[in-house]
Amino acid sequence: MVIEKDEPLTPAGRLFVQPATDQIINCVLGLDRPVGIEVARSVISDSLLIKHPRFTSLLVKDNHGRERWKKVELEIDRHIICLPDALGDHDDETIVNDYIADLTVSCPLSTDKPLWEIHILPPHKCVVIRLHHALGDGVSLLSLMLTMCRKVGDGDKMPTIKPLSTSRSNHRESGVERFWKLLKMMWFTLIYMLEFFMRSLWVRDRETAVRGGAGVELWPRKLATAKFSLDDMKTVKSSGINTTINDVLFAVISSGLSRYLEIHSRKPPQQGTQMTGAAIVNLRPSQGIQEITELMKKKSGSRWGNKFGMMLLPIYYHTNGSDPLEYLKRAKKMIDRKKLSLEPFLSYKIGYFVMKCFGAKFASLLNYRIICNTSFTISNVVGPQEEVMIAGIPVTYIRTTSSSLAHAITMHMMSYAGKAEMQILVAKDLIPQPEKLAKCFEDALLEMKQAALKIGEKPPKFPQNSG
């Protein structure tokens, strides 16, 4: 008889089961029509999910207090929760957002079964997939989930798994340019890692109407959705400043937060006040959704689990000026410098070192202090580019958020089939109407789009003839 040994949690997995940093990913799939419990059971039974060791193991502790995965026989019915009755009289989006907001602060996953659940809400045509962050990061979990999906119109093919196209420069760098780039990389890495350490100790953002702090993760939450068109973001991206979609996203956040604070603060901040975001950065060699076979290879650089670093991204309060694209120029300048540094990679490696040498509790404390000393969390995951379906039912949207943090604002953006939707989770005592914040973000993108279109409409300038 073969005796299976319990598998220890990875360092990142141990971080996510600590009380101060306990995290659950809540992913909601909107459906074209309601789905029943029998269909859900059938899809799960035929999926790779029930064969994955993480999804068929209990979280236990050994005699030394170390967390481990213990293989068990999976009981699918214990993981499916069906709510057959409507949860309210509001529109479906509001009801589902309120339901998820409550889950983020009041409903941990039970440790007497593997750490995942599926909530079915037939009256609101959606399912909510709850997965503990110790199981893996957003890229890993989305990649596994998409193995259950097929393309709309072609039920035999899985969704296309590739990142959004990115532009590459054909310019060949000279030796002097490479040397200068190396110097800048060393300088920016030194500066940003110094700031990272100071943030984990005492340096914090100034008080604003949107800043949280220690204990805020326990406050009641509200959730709103900001909806963007990827075509609009690409229009802004091609405005002649050589930017990326991430540059556009951070410009929208900077402009939207400034707009919100200007309108809804009793006392708006001083011009130029810094608000720092903790941005999650995927460290896998290939960006975007990953092939599940690559993720399951132990020695693969794209391996399963939590493989991401953190960057601190500052944005600044500015009252609306005459040119909305100024926010884009500032965002590009800041992110270009961040890209030159090794901040995300070193934050991951240093976190791993701290976990190994000082233990999960100390690493969790440092991570918690960074959250308390900054203003918001932001992540961006690239989803499938075409429409998909599950059990023959088209998926209308994919949205995700996580457990509440000590931030008053947590933002998770997911792109899907030409759309980009950002879930904005807020502490409702500080931001009672997150819908207004979502509207500020949407308006910011539209203003930038109009400004970018005006640039494209300008006729070329020709020199005047003197004669």
C-alpha positions in Angstrom: 0.0 0.0 0.0 1.3 3.5 -0.9 1.2 6.0 1.9 0.9 9.6 0.7 2.8 12.1 2.7 1.2 15.4 3.6 2.6 18.2 1.5 3.8 21.4 3.2 2.4 24.7 2.3 4.6 27.0 0.2 5.9 30.1 2.0 3.3 32.3 0.1 0.6 29.9 1.1 1.6 30.1 4.8 1.4 33.9 4.5 -2.2 33.8 3.3 -3.4 31.6 6.2 -2.1 34.0 8.9 -4.9 36.0 10.6 -3.6 39.4 9.5 -3.2 38.4 5.9 -5.9 35.7 5.5 -7.2 36.1 1.9 -10.1 34.5 -0.1 -10.6 35.2 -3.8 -14.2 35.7 -4.7 -14.9 35.3 -8.5 -18.3 35.9 -9.9 -19.4 34.5 -13.3 -22.5 36.1 -14.8 -24.5 33.7 -16.9 -26.9 34.1 -19.8 -29.5 32.1 -18.0 -29.8 30.5 -14.5 -28.0 27.3 -13.7 -29.1 24.6 -11.3 -27.2 22.5 -8.7 -27.3 19.4 -10.9 -25.5 21.2 -13.7 -22.9 22.6 -11.3 -22.3 19.2 -9.9 -21.9 17.7 -13.3 -19.4 20.4 -14.5 -17.3 20.0 -11.3 -17.3 16.2 -11.5 -16.0 16.3 -15.1 -13.3 19.0 -14.5 -9.6 18.9 -13.6 -10.6 20.6 -10.3 -11.4 17.3 -8.5 -8.0 15.9 -9.7 -5.9 18.8 -8.5 -4.2 18.0 -5.2 -4.8 21.5 -3.8 -8.6 21.1 -4.3 -8.8 17.7 -2.7 -6.7 18.4 0.5 -7.4 19.7 3.9 -5.4 22.4 5.5 -3.9 20.9 8.7 -1.1 21.5 11.1 1.6 19.0 12.1 3.0 18.4 15.6 5.3 21.4 15.1 2.6 23.8 14.1 3.5 23.8 10.4 0.7 24.0 7.9 0.3 21.1 5.5 -2.0 19.8 2.8 -3.6 16.4 3.8 -5.2 14.4 0.9 -8.9 13.5 1.5 -11.8 12.0 -0.4 -13.7 14.9 -1.9 -17.4 15.3 -1.1 -18.6 17.7 -3.9 -22.0 18.4 -2.4 -20.3 20.0 0.7 -18.7 22.6 -1.6 -21.9 23.6 -3.5 -24.2 26.2 -1.9 -27.4 27.0 -3.8 -29.6 30.0 -2.9 -32.8 29.4 -4.9 -34.7 32.6 -3.7 -34.0 36.2 -4.8 -31.8 38.1 -2.3 -33.6 41.4 -2.7 -35.7 43.7 -4.9 -32.8 45.7 -6.5 -31.2 45.1 -9.8 -29.0 41.9 -10.1 -25.7 43.8 -10.2 -26.4 45.6 -6.9 -27.7 42.4 -5.2 -24.7 40.3 -6.3 -22.2 43.0 -5.3 -23.8 43.4 -1.9 -23.7 39.6 -1.4 -20.0 39.4 -2.3 -19.2 42.5 -0.1 -20.7 40.6 2.9 -18.7 37.5 2.1 -15.4 39.6 2.2 -15.7 40.3 5.9 -18.0 37.8 7.5 -17.6 34.4 5.8 -14.3 32.6 6.1 -14.0 29.2 4.5 -14.4 26.2 6.8 -11.2 24.2 7.4 -13.0 20.9 7.8 -13.1 20.6 4.0 -10.8 21.7 1.1 -10.7 25.5 0.9 -13.1 26.3 -1.9 -16.8 26.7 -2.4 -19.3 27.5 -5.2 -22.4 29.6 -4.5 -25.2 29.4 -7.0 -27.6 32.3 -7.3 -30.2 31.2 -9.9 -32.5 34.2 -9.6 -29.6 36.5 -10.3 -28.1 34.3 -13.1 -24.6 33.9 -11.6 -22.3 31.7 -9.6 -19.7 32.9 -7.1 -16.5 30.8 -6.9 -14.7 31.2 -3.5 -11.1 30.0 -3.4 -8.6 30.5 -0.6 -5.5 32.4 -1.7 -3.3 29.6 -0.3 -4.5 27.4 -3.2 -2.9 29.7 -5.7 -2.9 33.2 -7.2 -5.4 34.7 -9.6 -3.5 33.6 -12.7 -3.3 30.0 -11.5 -6.9 29.8 -10.5 -8.3 31.5 -13.6 -6.3 29.2 -15.8 -7.8 26.2 -14.0 -11.3 27.6 -14.1 -11.0 28.1 -17.9 -10.4 24.4 -18.4 -14.1 24.1 -17.6 -15.1 26.6 -20.3 -15.5 26.3 -24.1 -15.7 28.9 -26.8 -19.2 30.3 -27.6 -20.1 28.8 -31.0 -17.6 26.0 -30.8 -18.3 23.8 -27.9 -15.3 21.5 -28.6 -12.6 24.2 -28.2 -11.2 25.7 -25.1 -10.7 29.5 -24.8 -7.7 31.0 -26.4 -4.9 31.3 -23.8 -2.7 34.2 -24.7 -2.0 37.7 -23.3 -3.2 40.9 -24.9 -0.8 42.0 -27.7 1.9 44.4 -26.7 4.0 46.6 -28.9 7.8 46.0 -29.0 10.5 48.4 -30.1 12.7 47.3 -32.9 15.4 49.7 -31.8 18.7 48.0 -31.0 20.4 49.4 -28.0 24.0 50.5 -28.2 26.6 49.6 -25.5 26.3 53.0 -24.0 22.5 52.8 -23.9 22.7 49.4 -22.2 25.2 50.7 -19.7 23.1 53.7 -18.9 20.0 51.5 -18.5 21.9 49.3 -16.1 22.9 52.2 -14.0 19.2 53.5 -13.9 18.0 50.0 -13.0 20.5 49.8 -10.0 19.5 53.4 -8.9 15.8 52.9 -9.1 16.0 49.5 -7.5 17.9 51.0 -4.6 15.5 53.9 -4.1 12.3 51.9 -4.4 13.5 49.1 -2.1 14.5 51.7 0.5 11.0 53.1 0.3 9.6 49.6 0.6 11.4 49.0 3.8 10.4 52.4 5.2 6.8 51.7 4.4 7.0 48.5 6.4 8.3 50.4 9.4 6.9 53.9 9.8 6.4 56.0 6.6 2.7 56.3 5.7 0.5 58.3 3.4 -1.2 61.4 4.6 -4.8 61.2 5.9 -7.4 61.6 3.2 -11.0 60.7 2.8 -10.1 57.4 1.1 -7.3 56.1 3.4 -7.8 53.2 5.7 -5.4 51.8 8.4 -5.1 49.2 11.1 -8.5 47.6 11.9 -10.3 48.8 8.8 -10.2 45.3 7.3 -12.9 44.4 9.9 -15.3 47.3 8.9 -18.4 46.6 6.8 -17.9 46.7 3.0 -19.7 47.8 -0.1 -18.8 46.8 -3.6 -19.3 48.7 -6.9 -18.3 47.9 -10.5 -16.5 50.3 -12.9 -17.0 49.3 -16.5 -14.6 50.2 -19.3 -14.3 49.4 -22.9 -10.9 47.9 -24.0 -11.3 49.8 -27.2 -11.6 53.1 -25.3 -8.4 52.2 -23.3 -6.6 51.3 -26.6 -7.7 54.7 -28.0 -6.1 56.5 -25.1 -3.1 54.2 -25.3 -2.5 55.2 -28.9 -2.6 58.9 -28.2 1.0 59.4 -29.3 2.6 59.1 -25.9 3.8 55.4 -26.4 1.9 54.1 -23.4 0.5 50.7 -22.3 -2.9 49.5 -21.0 -1.4 49.5 -17.5 -0.3 53.2 -17.9 -3.9 54.0 -18.9 -5.3 52.1 -16.0 -3.2 54.0 -13.5 -3.9 57.3 -15.2 -7.7 56.6 -14.8 -7.2 55.7 -11.1 -5.2 58.9 -10.5 -7.7 61.1 -12.3 -10.7 59.3 -10.8 -9.5 59.5 -7.2 -8.6 63.2 -7.6 -12.0 63.8 -9.1 -13.7 61.9 -6.2 -11.7 63.7 -3.5 -12.4 67.1 -5.1 -16.2 66.5 -5.2 -16.8 64.4 -2.1 -14.2 65.5 0.5 -15.2 67.9 3.2 -11.7 69.3 3.0 -9.9 68.3 -0.3 -6.2 67.4 0.1 -3.4 69.8 -0.8 -2.4 69.9 -4.4 0.2 67.1 -5.1 -0.8 65.0 -2.0 0.6 61.4 -2.6 -1.7 58.3 -2.4 0.3 55.1 -2.6 -1.1 51.9 -4.1 0.1 48.4 -3.4 0.1 46.8 -6.9 0.3 43.1 -7.5 2.7 42.0 -10.2 2.7 38.6 -11.9 6.2 37.3 -12.0 5.7 34.4 -14.4 7.8 34.4 -17.6 4.6 34.5 -19.8 2.1 37.1 -18.9 -1.7 36.5 -19.0 -3.5 33.3 -18.6 -1.3 30.2 -18.5 -1.6 26.7 -20.0 -2.6 24.4 -17.1 -0.2 21.8 -18.2 2.7 24.3 -17.7 1.4 25.4 -14.4 1.4 21.8 -13.1 5.0 21.1 -14.0 7.1 21.3 -10.8 10.2 22.8 -12.5 8.3 25.1 -14.8 8.9 28.9 -14.4 5.2 29.3 -14.7 4.5 26.8 -11.9 1.2 26.6 -10.0 0.8 28.5 -6.8 1.4 32.1 -5.7 4.1 33.7 -7.8 3.8 37.5 -7.7 5.6 40.5 -6.3 4.4 43.9 -5.1 5.2 47.4 -6.3 4.4 50.6 -4.5 2.8 52.9 -7.1 2.3 56.6 -6.0 -0.4 58.7 -7.6 -1.0 62.4 -6.7 -4.0 64.5 -6.1 -4.5 67.1 -8.8 -7.5 69.2 -9.5 -8.8 68.7 -13.0 -6.8 70.8 -15.5 -7.4 71.6 -19.1 -5.6 68.5 -20.4 -6.8 65.1 -19.1 -3.8 63.4 -20.7 -1.5 65.0 -18.2 -2.6 62.1 -15.8 -1.4 59.7 -18.5 1.9 61.4 -18.9 2.6 61.3 -15.2 1.5 57.7 -14.9 3.8 56.6 -17.8 6.8 58.4 -16.3 6.3 56.7 -13.0 5.6 53.2 -14.3 8.5 53.4 -16.8 10.8 54.0 -13.8 9.2 51.1 -11.9 9.7 48.8 -14.8 13.4 49.5 -14.9 13.7 48.4 -11.2 13.8 45.0 -9.7 11.2 46.0 -7.1 8.6 43.2 -7.8 11.2 40.5 -8.1 13.0 41.5 -4.9 9.8 42.0 -2.9 9.0 38.4 -3.7 12.5 37.1 -2.9 12.8 39.2 0.3 9.3 37.9 1.4 10.5 34.4 0.8 13.6 35.0 2.8 11.7 36.6 5.7 9.3 33.6 5.8 12.2 31.1 5.9 14.3 32.9 8.5 11.7 34.7 10.8 8.5 32.7 10.2 5.1 33.4 8.7 3.8 35.6 11.6 6.6 38.1 11.2 6.3 38.2 7.4 2.5 38.7 7.8 3.1 41.6 10.2 5.4 43.3 7.8 2.9 42.8 4.9 0.1 44.1 7.1 2.1 47.3 8.0 2.7 48.0 4.3 -1.0 47.8 3.7 -1.7 50.0 6.7 0.8 52.7 5.5 -0.5 52.9 1.9 -3.9 53.9 0.5 -5.2 51.3 -1.9 -4.7 47.9 -3.5 -4.8 47.3 -7.3 -4.5 44.2 -9.4 -5.1 43.6 -13.1 -5.6 40.1 -14.6 -6.0 39.5 -18.4 -9.0 37.2 -19.0 -10.1 35.4 -22.2 -10.4 37.6 -25.3 -13.4 35.8 -26.7 -16.8 34.9 -25.1 -16.8 31.6 -23.3 -19.5 29.3 -22.0 -19.8 26.7 -19.2 -22.1 23.6 -19.8 -23.4 25.3 -22.9 -24.4 28.5 -21.0 -22.6 31.7 -22.2 -20.7 33.7 -19.6 -21.7 37.4 -19.7 -19.0 38.7 -17.4 -16.2 37.7 -15.1 -15.4 39.8 -12.0 -13.2 39.2 -9.1 -12.4 40.6 -5.7 -10.7 39.4 -2.5 -11.2 39.5 1.3 -11.2 43.0 2.8 -7.8 44.5 3.7 -6.8 47.4 5.9 -7.2 49.6 2.8 -10.4 51.5 2.4 -10.2 50.8 -1.3 -9.3 47.5 -3.0 -9.5 47.4 -6.8 -9.3 44.3 -9.0 -9.7 44.6 -12.8 -10.5 41.7 -15.1 -10.7 41.9 -18.9 -13.1 39.7 -20.8 -14.3 39.7 -24.4 -13.5 43.3 -25.1 -14.5 44.7 -21.7 -12.6 45.5 -18.6 -14.5 45.6 -15.4 -13.0 46.7 -12.1 -14.5 45.6 -8.8 -14.1 48.4 -6.2 -14.4 47.1 -2.6 -14.6 49.9 0.0 -15.1 50.4 3.7 -18.5 51.9 3.6 -18.1 54.1 6.7 -15.4 55.9 4.8 -16.8 55.7 1.2 -20.6 55.2 1.7 -21.4 55.4 -2.1 -18.7 53.5 -4.1 -20.9 53.9 -7.2 -19.9 57.6 -7.3 -16.2 56.5 -7.2 -16.8 54.0 -10.0 -18.5 56.8 -12.0 -15.4 59.1 -11.4 -13.2 56.3 -12.9 -15.5 55.8 -15.9 -15.7 59.6 -16.6 -11.9 59.9 -16.3 -11.4 57.3 -19.1 -14.0 59.0 -21.3 -12.4 62.4 -20.9 -9.0 60.9 -21.8 -10.6 59.2 -24.8 -12.0 62.5 -26.1 -8.7 64.2 -25.6 -6.9 61.4 -27.5 -9.4 61.7 -30.4 -8.8 65.4 -30.6 -5.1 64.8 -31.0 -5.9 62.4 -33.9 -8.1 64.9 -35.5 -5.5 67.7 -35.6 -4.4 68.3 -39.2 -0.7 68.0 -39.9 1.3 71.3 -39.8 3.0 72.3 -43.1 5.6 75.0 -43.4 4.2 78.2 -44.9 5.6 79.4 -48.2 7.5 82.7 -47.8 6.9 83.6 -51.4 
